[in-house]
Amino acid sequence: MTEAYFAAYENGDAEAIAAMIDFYGGADTFASWPPRVRAYAVQTTAVNILDWASAYSFPLSAAALATIEIPTLVLRGGASHPAMQRVNGLLFECINRASLATIEGAAHFMIATHAGEVGRLMGEHVDDVESRSISPAHLNFCDRNQLEEIMAPTQKIRPAFHSRSNRQLFLCPITNYPCEGDLSYLCEDYGCARKGGLSPSSNENS
C-alpha cells in the first residue's frame, strides 16, 4: 500500500493520498471530509510522504518495546484495517505493562470520530495507574509526621520539617514511593529533603 501510494504521487496523481487515508480510516473516508480538509491533505501530500519515509526507516524491534516500563494504554479501532489491528496487538504483546482497548466502530481517526470514548479510556487509564502508584500497600511510605521514619540510610526528618496543611501525595522521583508533603520538598540523594536545606550530607542530619 505504501509503495503504491508513493508511486501514484510520483506519477502525478494529485489525490494519491486518498487511498492511504481510506486504508487507515475506512472506505470513503477521504470523500467524506469537507472540501477544505481534502484540499489541505492534497496540498501537504509531499510532507506526508516524508513522514512515512522517516517512520519506515526507524526499526522498532520487540526487544526495544520490551524495555518500556511505563504503563501504556494501546487503543485501536474496531473498524480499523485488520493489519493495523494486528500491529496494535503486537504492541500490546511486546510492552510489558501495556493494556489493550478496542473502540468499536472507530478507526485511525478516532480522536475526531470517537473523541469522548478516547478521552474516557485515557482518563480511566491514568486514574488506574495513579491509584496503584500511591496505594497504602506501599510499605516504604514517607510521612513527615513520623519523625523517626528513616528516609535514607543516613537521614531522618527533623521536627522543623513537619508536613504543611496543604500536603498532598506525590511520587518520589528517586525511590518511586509516595511522599506526604508539598511540592517545596524535593528528593535528593535517595532521601526526601527540603529544597536548599536538609540532605543526607547536611550537618543538620539527626
Backbone as CSV, one residue per row, in Angstrom:
resi,resn,N_x,N_y,N_z,CA_x,CA_y,CA_z,C_x,C_y,C_z
1,MET,0.821,-1.192,0.000,0.000,0.000,0.000,0.864,1.255,0.000
2,THR,1.878,1.272,0.828,2.740,2.458,0.937,3.488,2.703,-0.368
3,GLU,4.050,1.648,-0.964,4.772,1.808,-2.221,3.849,2.283,-3.326
4,ALA,2.635,1.768,-3.370,1.673,2.194,-4.383,1.300,3.660,-4.200
5,TYR,1.175,4.083,-2.943,0.871,5.477,-2.614,1.996,6.393,-3.080
6,PHE,3.229,6.030,-2.778,4.378,6.829,-3.196,4.461,6.912,-4.718
7,ALA,4.267,5.773,-5.368,4.366,5.727,-6.830,3.273,6.554,-7.490
8,ALA,2.061,6.475,-6.958,0.955,7.242,-7.535,1.232,8.735,-7.466
9,TYR,1.782,9.178,-6.361,2.093,10.602,-6.213,3.200,11.015,-7.182
10,GLU,4.236,10.178,-7.297,5.342,10.481,-8.213,4.879,10.505,-9.667
11,ASN,3.832,9.737,-9.972,3.306,9.688,-11.337,2.270,10.767,-11.620
12,GLY,2.080,11.681,-10.668,1.224,12.824,-10.927,-0.205,12.733,-10.439
13,ASP,-0.536,11.706,-9.669,-1.896,11.589,-9.129,-2.059,12.592,-7.988
14,ALA,-2.797,13.652,-8.232,-2.945,14.724,-7.245,-3.630,14.251,-5.970
15,GLU,-4.493,13.241,-6.090,-5.212,12.749,-4.922,-4.711,11.367,-4.501
16,ALA,-3.429,11.155,-4.674,-2.849,9.862,-4.295,-3.055,9.574,-2.817
17,ILE,-3.094,10.618,-2.029,-3.223,10.441,-0.586,-4.575,9.858,-0.192
18,ALA,-5.563,9.941,-1.085,-6.902,9.439,-0.774,-6.877,7.942,-0.451
19,ALA,-6.099,7.180,-1.215,-6.040,5.733,-0.990,-5.436,5.418,0.375
20,MET,-4.414,6.197,0.769,-3.791,5.969,2.070,-4.758,6.306,3.202
21,ILE,-5.483,7.393,3.046,-6.446,7.804,4.072,-7.570,6.776,4.196
22,ASP,-8.024,6.253,3.074,-9.089,5.252,3.117,-8.591,3.932,3.711
23,PHE,-7.310,3.620,3.511,-6.756,2.401,4.106,-6.830,2.481,5.623
24,TYR,-6.450,3.622,6.185,-6.428,3.757,7.643,-7.790,4.150,8.218
25,GLY,-8.551,4.929,7.505,-9.817,5.407,8.038,-11.029,4.613,7.616
26,GLY,-10.873,3.761,6.597,-12.007,3.008,6.079,-12.461,3.555,4.738
27,ALA,-13.185,2.748,3.997,-13.637,3.132,2.658,-14.401,4.446,2.681
28,ASP,-14.072,5.309,1.715,-14.747,6.593,1.502,-14.485,7.620,2.606
29,THR,-13.485,7.382,3.439,-13.160,8.372,4.463,-12.745,9.688,3.834
30,PHE,-11.873,9.623,2.833,-11.392,10.850,2.181,-12.554,11.617,1.562
31,ALA,-13.425,10.919,0.871,-14.561,11.573,0.201,-15.518,12.198,1.213
32,SER,-15.550,11.673,2.433,-16.480,12.194,3.444,-15.977,13.476,4.096
33,TRP,-14.713,13.807,3.897,-14.162,15.007,4.525,-14.653,16.261,3.833
34,PRO,-14.758,17.350,4.556,-15.138,18.630,3.935,-14.106,19.027,2.875
35,PRO,-14.511,19.764,1.850,-13.595,20.158,0.769,-12.305,20.813,1.275
36,ARG,-12.433,21.649,2.290,-11.247,22.341,2.803,-10.242,21.356,3.391
37,VAL,-10.731,20.330,4.069,-9.841,19.336,4.677,-9.196,18.480,3.597
38,ARG,-9.984,18.091,2.582,-9.432,17.315,1.470,-8.352,18.121,0.742
39,ALA,-8.616,19.383,0.542,-7.646,20.236,-0.152,-6.342,20.336,0.628
40,TYR,-6.459,20.455,1.940,-5.251,20.537,2.779,-4.449,19.238,2.681
41,ALA,-5.145,18.095,2.712,-4.455,16.812,2.617,-3.718,16.679,1.283
42,VAL,-4.352,17.118,0.211,-3.728,17.058,-1.114,-2.512,17.976,-1.178
43,GLN,-2.648,19.187,-0.643,-1.564,20.167,-0.702,-0.352,19.738,0.123
44,THR,-0.562,18.953,1.146,0.540,18.553,2.034,0.958,17.097,1.830
45,THR,0.616,16.527,0.693,0.965,15.129,0.428,2.475,14.911,0.478
46,ALA,3.242,15.828,-0.078,4.707,15.666,-0.086,5.250,15.576,1.336
47,VAL,4.703,16.383,2.241,5.133,16.341,3.637,4.742,15.008,4.265
48,ASN,3.537,14.535,3.956,3.070,13.263,4.497,3.966,12.116,4.049
49,ILE,4.407,12.159,2.801,5.290,11.114,2.278,6.630,11.128,3.009
50,LEU,7.149,12.319,3.291,8.388,12.414,4.061,8.205,11.806,5.454
51,ASP,7.048,12.070,6.069,6.759,11.498,7.385,6.785,9.977,7.334
52,TRP,6.112,9.422,6.331,6.040,7.967,6.231,7.414,7.363,5.941
53,ALA,8.185,8.025,5.064,9.514,7.511,4.726,10.413,7.461,5.959
54,SER,10.338,8.502,6.802,11.164,8.520,8.012,10.670,7.497,9.028
55,ALA,9.354,7.299,9.094,8.802,6.324,10.031,9.246,4.907,9.681
56,TYR,9.227,4.581,8.406,9.600,3.233,7.995,11.099,2.990,8.110
57,SER,11.878,4.057,8.209,13.321,3.888,8.338,13.744,3.698,9.793
58,PHE,12.773,3.745,10.703,13.071,3.575,12.128,12.697,2.167,12.556
59,PRO,13.691,1.313,12.808,13.390,-0.078,13.195,12.906,-0.149,14.638
60,LEU,11.753,-0.758,14.836,11.185,-0.896,16.173,11.045,-2.381,16.476
61,SER,11.981,-2.898,17.230,12.015,-4.342,17.492,11.214,-4.700,18.734
62,ALA,10.876,-5.975,18.835,10.184,-6.470,20.020,11.048,-6.277,21.260
63,ALA,12.360,-6.434,21.098,13.273,-6.257,22.227,13.259,-4.818,22.717
64,ALA,13.197,-3.875,21.785,13.157,-2.460,22.176,11.854,-2.144,22.903
65,LEU,10.752,-2.670,22.408,9.462,-2.431,23.049,9.425,-3.039,24.450
66,ALA,10.113,-4.151,24.628,10.112,-4.834,25.927,10.821,-4.026,27.005
67,THR,11.601,-3.033,26.616,12.317,-2.210,27.604,11.447,-1.091,28.157
68,ILE,10.281,-0.873,27.569,9.394,0.193,28.036,8.783,-0.202,29.375
69,GLU,8.981,0.614,30.389,8.490,0.310,31.728,7.252,1.117,32.108
70,ILE,6.918,2.116,31.323,5.781,2.984,31.637,4.469,2.238,31.359
71,PRO,3.507,2.260,32.275,2.200,1.663,31.990,1.594,2.306,30.741
72,THR,1.311,1.502,29.750,0.930,2.007,28.430,-0.453,1.520,28.036
73,LEU,-1.282,2.441,27.568,-2.592,2.079,27.040,-2.517,2.067,25.514
74,VAL,-2.806,0.921,24.912,-2.840,0.794,23.457,-4.300,0.822,23.030
75,LEU,-4.655,1.827,22.247,-6.018,1.970,21.752,-6.066,1.611,20.269
76,ARG,-7.054,0.834,19.887,-7.234,0.521,18.469,-8.712,0.575,18.126
77,GLY,-8.982,0.787,16.857,-10.360,0.887,16.400,-10.890,-0.447,15.918
78,GLY,-12.107,-0.748,16.275,-12.719,-1.987,15.834,-12.982,-2.021,14.345
79,ALA,-13.040,-0.830,13.720,-13.267,-0.745,12.279,-11.970,-0.537,11.511
80,SER,-10.837,-0.572,12.208,-9.550,-0.398,11.544,-9.235,-1.598,10.657
81,HIS,-8.351,-1.379,9.680,-7.916,-2.465,8.813,-7.311,-3.581,9.674
82,PRO,-7.562,-4.846,9.348,-7.022,-5.952,10.136,-5.515,-5.867,10.359
83,ALA,-4.789,-5.355,9.381,-3.338,-5.229,9.538,-2.998,-4.265,10.660
84,MET,-3.750,-3.173,10.748,-3.482,-2.191,11.795,-3.911,-2.715,13.159
85,GLN,-4.978,-3.479,13.210,-5.375,-4.083,14.484,-4.306,-5.060,14.967
86,ARG,-3.687,-5.774,14.017,-2.620,-6.698,14.381,-1.396,-5.946,14.892
87,VAL,-1.076,-4.826,14.264,0.052,-4.005,14.715,-0.154,-3.575,16.161
88,ASN,-1.347,-3.109,16.466,-1.638,-2.683,17.837,-1.613,-3.863,18.797
89,GLY,-2.061,-5.007,18.325,-2.000,-6.203,19.154,-0.560,-6.588,19.482
90,LEU,0.338,-6.430,18.515,1.745,-6.731,18.749,2.371,-5.755,19.741
91,LEU,1.984,-4.486,19.647,2.476,-3.512,20.626,2.073,-3.933,22.034
92,PHE,0.816,-4.329,22.170,0.309,-4.778,23.469,1.087,-5.990,23.976
93,GLU,1.375,-6.928,23.082,2.072,-8.145,23.480,3.527,-7.887,23.861
94,CYS,4.154,-6.900,23.229,5.591,-6.678,23.428,5.906,-5.729,24.580
95,ILE,4.983,-4.833,24.920,5.227,-3.887,26.005,4.761,-4.527,27.313
96,ASN,5.670,-4.661,28.252,5.400,-5.443,29.462,4.188,-4.964,30.253
97,ARG,4.045,-3.656,30.414,2.991,-3.123,31.277,1.885,-2.461,30.457
98,ALA,1.574,-3.065,29.331,0.572,-2.490,28.435,-0.811,-3.078,28.685
99,SER,-1.822,-2.271,28.375,-3.204,-2.750,28.346,-3.771,-2.400,26.978
100,LEU,-4.735,-3.160,26.536,-5.286,-3.007,25.188,-6.782,-2.753,25.256
101,ALA,-7.245,-1.749,24.513,-8.681,-1.460,24.442,-9.064,-1.238,22.982
102,THR,-10.223,-1.737,22.614,-10.734,-1.590,21.251,-12.010,-0.759,21.285
103,ILE,-12.055,0.276,20.470,-13.237,1.125,20.372,-14.023,0.688,19.142
104,GLU,-15.156,0.103,19.382,-15.967,-0.408,18.272,-16.429,0.732,17.365
105,GLY,-16.349,0.484,16.061,-16.792,1.473,15.081,-15.768,2.540,14.766
106,ALA,-14.655,2.544,15.489,-13.620,3.556,15.282,-12.505,3.009,14.402
107,ALA,-11.731,3.942,13.830,-10.574,3.563,13.034,-9.436,4.535,13.356
108,HIS,-8.588,4.794,12.376,-7.387,5.592,12.614,-7.694,6.990,13.155
109,PHE,-8.763,7.588,12.717,-9.070,8.965,13.092,-10.010,9.036,14.297
110,MET,-9.828,8.120,15.229,-10.732,8.006,16.367,-10.744,9.241,17.253
111,ILE,-9.655,10.019,17.284,-9.654,11.206,18.139,-10.631,12.255,17.623
112,ALA,-11.045,12.123,16.362,-12.055,13.028,15.811,-13.438,12.390,15.811
113,THR,-13.512,11.107,15.463,-14.810,10.444,15.338,-15.351,9.904,16.659
114,HIS,-14.459,9.574,17.595,-14.866,8.993,18.879,-14.115,9.658,20.026
115,ALA,-14.074,10.975,19.989,-13.275,11.729,20.965,-13.693,11.439,22.409
116,GLY,-14.978,11.349,22.652,-15.461,11.107,24.010,-14.992,9.781,24.569
117,GLU,-15.059,8.727,23.748,-14.637,7.404,24.190,-13.125,7.346,24.397
118,VAL,-12.386,7.990,23.490,-10.926,8.040,23.646,-10.563,8.740,24.954
119,GLY,-11.199,9.885,25.197,-10.926,10.634,26.416,-11.271,9.848,27.667
120,ARG,-12.389,9.141,27.632,-12.801,8.356,28.795,-11.798,7.243,29.097
121,LEU,-11.375,6.529,28.072,-10.429,5.432,28.267,-9.072,5.937,28.749
122,MET,-8.640,7.050,28.212,-7.363,7.622,28.658,-7.455,8.067,30.122
123,GLY,-8.585,8.709,30.473,-8.775,9.145,31.853,-8.799,7.982,32.820
124,GLU,-9.496,6.922,32.456,-9.568,5.736,33.315,-8.190,5.096,33.465
125,HIS,-7.427,5.092,32.382,-6.076,4.522,32.439,-5.193,5.306,33.406
126,VAL,-5.222,6.632,33.283,-4.412,7.476,34.162,-4.847,7.310,35.618
127,ASP,-6.152,7.323,35.853,-6.655,7.163,37.220,-6.223,5.828,37.815
128,ASP,-6.293,4.770,37.001,-5.931,3.442,37.490,-4.448,3.372,37.837
129,VAL,-3.608,3.926,36.967,-2.160,3.898,37.218,-1.816,4.715,38.454
130,GLU,-2.428,5.897,38.580,-2.133,6.751,39.733,-2.625,6.119,41.030
131,SER,-3.783,5.481,40.997,-4.311,4.879,42.228,-3.429,3.731,42.691
132,ARG,-2.867,2.982,41.765,-1.981,1.888,42.136,-0.613,2.390,42.561
133,SER,-0.211,3.541,42.038,1.102,4.092,42.367,1.158,4.629,43.782
134,ILE,0.027,5.126,44.304,0.020,5.703,45.651,-0.810,4.858,46.611
135,SER,-0.860,3.557,46.330,-1.615,2.644,47.180,-1.032,2.591,48.591
136,PRO,-1.890,2.562,49.633,-1.406,2.433,51.016,-0.617,1.150,51.235
137,ALA,-0.699,0.204,50.290,0.024,-1.050,50.444,1.528,-0.861,50.395
138,HIS,1.968,0.316,49.871,3.406,0.576,49.866,3.902,0.643,51.314
139,LEU,4.913,-0.126,51.625,5.442,-0.136,52.984,6.404,1.010,53.215
140,ASN,7.190,1.362,52.231,8.152,2.448,52.372,7.446,3.755,52.048
141,PHE,6.733,4.287,53.031,5.878,5.446,52.834,6.428,6.625,53.611
142,CYS,6.757,7.697,52.904,7.354,8.871,53.548,6.270,9.689,54.229
143,ASP,6.277,9.749,55.549,5.320,10.544,56.292,6.089,11.520,57.159
144,ARG,5.967,12.782,56.874,6.766,13.781,57.578,6.300,14.007,59.010
145,ASN,5.180,13.403,59.411,4.760,13.492,60.805,5.397,12.395,61.659
146,GLN,5.961,11.397,61.004,6.649,10.331,61.726,8.131,10.676,61.743
147,LEU,8.556,11.342,62.805,9.887,11.930,62.816,10.992,10.895,62.820
148,GLU,10.673,9.675,63.250,11.709,8.653,63.300,11.746,7.810,62.028
149,GLU,10.847,8.148,61.087,10.840,7.404,59.820,12.140,7.672,59.070
150,ILE,12.843,6.631,58.743,14.114,6.806,58.041,13.843,7.008,56.555
151,MET,14.296,8.172,56.028,14.089,8.479,54.628,15.235,7.960,53.763
152,ALA,16.391,7.819,54.351,17.560,7.286,53.668,18.452,6.709,54.753
153,PRO,19.406,5.886,54.408,20.239,5.261,55.440,20.896,6.254,56.383
154,THR,21.164,7.470,55.939,21.873,8.451,56.765,21.017,9.638,57.148
155,GLN,19.726,9.560,56.935,18.904,10.756,57.118,17.566,10.478,57.787
156,LYS,17.180,11.319,58.744,15.849,11.314,59.314,15.276,12.719,59.187
157,ILE,13.962,12.803,59.194,13.317,14.105,59.072,13.283,14.787,60.426
158,ARG,13.739,16.010,60.489,13.762,16.772,61.726,12.386,17.361,62.020
159,PRO,12.083,17.674,63.298,10.788,18.268,63.635,10.513,19.547,62.862
160,ALA,11.551,20.285,62.499,11.340,21.549,61.790,10.711,21.343,60.425
161,PHE,10.695,20.092,59.955,10.208,19.843,58.618,8.885,19.083,58.620
162,HIS,8.004,19.436,59.553,6.676,18.818,59.586,5.923,19.078,58.288
163,SER,4.979,18.195,57.998,4.114,18.414,56.848,3.311,19.687,57.020
164,ARG,3.036,20.323,55.918,2.193,21.514,55.941,0.741,21.117,55.739
165,SER,-0.141,22.043,56.001,-1.566,21.731,55.938,-2.026,21.405,54.524
166,ASN,-1.315,21.910,53.526,-1.735,21.681,52.146,-1.002,20.511,51.506
167,ARG,-0.540,19.564,52.347,0.232,18.448,51.828,-0.602,17.584,50.889
168,GLN,0.077,16.914,50.005,-0.583,16.002,49.084,0.381,14.869,48.766
169,LEU,-0.171,13.759,48.292,0.668,12.635,47.923,1.293,12.872,46.561
170,PHE,2.576,12.593,46.464,3.225,12.609,45.170,4.332,11.570,45.189
171,LEU,4.729,11.108,44.025,5.726,10.064,43.954,7.130,10.642,43.995
172,CYS,7.969,10.061,44.834,9.373,10.433,44.873,10.004,10.047,43.536
173,PRO,10.637,10.980,42.833,11.226,10.648,41.532,12.431,9.734,41.628
174,ILE,12.970,9.563,42.829,14.132,8.704,43.001,13.721,7.295,43.432
175,THR,12.942,7.223,44.515,12.574,5.914,45.063,11.283,5.361,44.480
176,ASN,10.479,6.230,43.851,9.172,5.865,43.300,8.155,5.493,44.364
177,TYR,8.408,5.909,45.636,7.442,5.688,46.699,6.645,6.961,46.941
178,PRO,5.406,6.839,47.402,4.600,8.028,47.695,5.231,8.834,48.829
179,CYS,5.158,10.132,48.720,5.717,11.010,49.733,4.621,11.966,50.173
180,GLU,4.486,12.149,51.500,3.449,13.010,52.022,4.074,14.348,52.386
181,GLY,3.788,15.337,51.617,4.369,16.654,51.836,3.803,17.620,50.818
182,ASP,4.503,18.697,50.549,4.071,19.585,49.484,5.213,19.733,48.492
183,LEU,4.962,20.425,47.412,5.918,20.437,46.323,7.142,21.298,46.591
184,SER,7.275,21.886,47.779,8.510,22.582,48.127,9.580,21.595,48.566
185,TYR,9.187,20.338,48.760,10.135,19.302,49.122,10.607,18.578,47.873
186,LEU,11.881,18.335,47.805,12.448,17.589,46.694,13.162,16.360,47.238
187,CYS,13.340,15.377,46.413,14.073,14.189,46.810,15.499,14.293,46.292
188,GLU,16.449,14.201,47.201,17.841,14.329,46.824,18.638,13.186,47.431
189,ASP,19.520,12.624,46.651,20.429,11.582,47.144,19.679,10.449,47.837
190,TYR,18.596,10.001,47.227,17.820,8.881,47.737,17.091,9.196,49.049
191,GLY,16.910,10.460,49.367,16.181,10.808,50.576,15.323,12.023,50.332
192,CYS,14.270,12.209,51.127,13.406,13.365,50.983,14.033,14.549,51.716
193,ALA,14.218,15.631,51.061,14.864,16.787,51.666,14.174,18.067,51.223
194,ARG,14.188,19.063,52.098,13.596,20.336,51.749,14.532,21.054,50.787
195,LYS,13.969,21.702,49.786,14.774,22.377,48.783,15.732,23.366,49.441
196,GLY,17.015,23.228,49.125,18.010,24.140,49.652,18.363,23.881,51.097
197,GLY,17.817,22.823,51.704,18.046,22.585,53.122,18.612,21.217,53.392
198,LEU,17.839,20.423,54.135,18.319,19.138,54.620,18.651,18.199,53.463
199,SER,19.761,17.526,53.570,20.136,16.481,52.619,20.977,15.473,53.384
200,PRO,21.144,14.273,52.855,21.897,13.251,53.570,23.304,13.690,53.971
201,SER,23.887,14.623,53.245,25.248,15.070,53.567,25.262,16.318,54.421
202,SER,24.060,16.799,54.810,23.976,18.037,55.556,24.406,17.858,57.018
203,ASN,24.922,18.907,57.625,25.294,18.875,59.027,24.083,18.884,59.941
204,GLU,22.902,19.157,59.371,21.677,19.228,60.174,21.070,17.846,60.392
205,ASN,21.647,16.822,59.802,21.081,15.491,59.977,21.032,15.099,61.445
206,SER,19.959,14.420,61.842,19.834,13.963,63.220,20.076,12.481,63.311
